[in-house]
Amino acid sequence: MADKRDYYEVLGIDKSASADEIKKAYRKKAKQYHPDLNPGDKDAESKFKEVNEAYEVLSDDQKKARYDQFGHAGVDPNYGAGGAGGFGDDFDLGDIFSSFFGGGFGGSGKRSNPNAPRRGEDLQTTVTISFEEAAKGCKRRLDINRIEVCPECSGSGAAKGTSPVTCPECNGTGQVTTQQRTPFGVIQSQRACSRCGGKGKIIETPCSKCRGRGRVSVPGKIEVDIPAGIDDRQMFTVRGAGNKGINGGPAGDLKVNVNVRPHPFFERDGFNVWYDVHISFAQAALGDTLVVPTLDGNVKYDVPAGTQPGTIFKLRDKGIQNIRTRTKGDQLVRVIVDVPKKLNEEQKNLLLKFNESMGAPKPDDEKKGGFFGKKRR
């Protein structure tokens, strides 16, 4: 990682750059080094990959924060033990509330069965994909840390060759009865057994791998199908890919937040795609056949003679697939007529002759009472 360039330097921005400024800088650099504009240029290809890598980190708030604090080490796939799952240990809010409040406010004080099956926790992670991958859908292998059933003890929490034993304090009921003498008489109440935590069993020899928890955090990879048509900042859910449940309960889900890199040429508008095509004055006046890039490859389009600047033509079903209905949007092509900035004498004379043939005033006629001269007076 020592030879990697600073990501802010790669995009040519300051650390204080906003999300919009980061996106704008990425589009500029991606267009500069895009393989379609630099065919066969290995240096441009390398820089294009570097720009994509920088945007993937700086467009993600969590990755950006880690990068700002730890540099490249903070966004290394192996960085941090918590991974996408958050808490590495078996963390149960229900047990905390029960220990403070004894099972509820003003209710019967009945405590949920600690041995009942419980659903595993949900996990969250983020993936950055290209504009084309978002439009077409793709598969991605994600690194996640997931809590699994301990393979050493099969979830019992007890060391091999041993088993949990009945709690001698509550005789396996998980509840103990207490009596308190008050001016109104003796009040009897039940609470969770403090020795076994209400489970009715205790582990005398805990498993060395999970330390008696029955679950362990395991780093691994999971392949997910990213649906076609997903947009930037949207999220999709992979059912059952979260932490494993407790006592045989179902696994939680994996929620995947998607960042989409902006495209150097295309711009998304719902499920439509905008593309600006540049043509010359001659092409606009005389008409021409253009080759227009789309998400499905290049297509030919006949621009009619007399096409005006700003004209928009539509390529049907060349947009992005609707993530729900599977219908496709259109590609909207906006015509931009390029006016030449520098002309030689021959070109100027030809334009003046053309201008005269159209019956239009000469460009300097405004001084002699042409349209602009009249407007000025």
Secondary structure, DSSP 8 states (H G I E B T S, - for coil): -TT---HHHHHT--TT--HHHHHHHHHHHHHHH-TTTSTT-HHHHHHHHHHHHHHHHHTSHHHHHHHHHHGGGGGSTT--SSGGGS-SS---HHHHHHHHHTT-SSS------TTS-B----EEEEEEE-HHHHHH-EEEEEEEEEEEE-TTTTTS-B-TT---EE-TTTTTSSEEEEEEEETTEEEEEEEE-TTTTTSSEE-SSB-TTTTTSSEEEEEEEEEEEE-TT--TT-EEEETT-S---BTT-----EEEEEEE---SS-EEETTEEEEEEEEEHHHHHH-EEEEEEETTEEEEEEE-TT--TT-EEEETT-S-B-TTT--B--EEEEEEEE--S---HHHHHHHHHHHHHTT---GGGGGGT-HHHHHH-
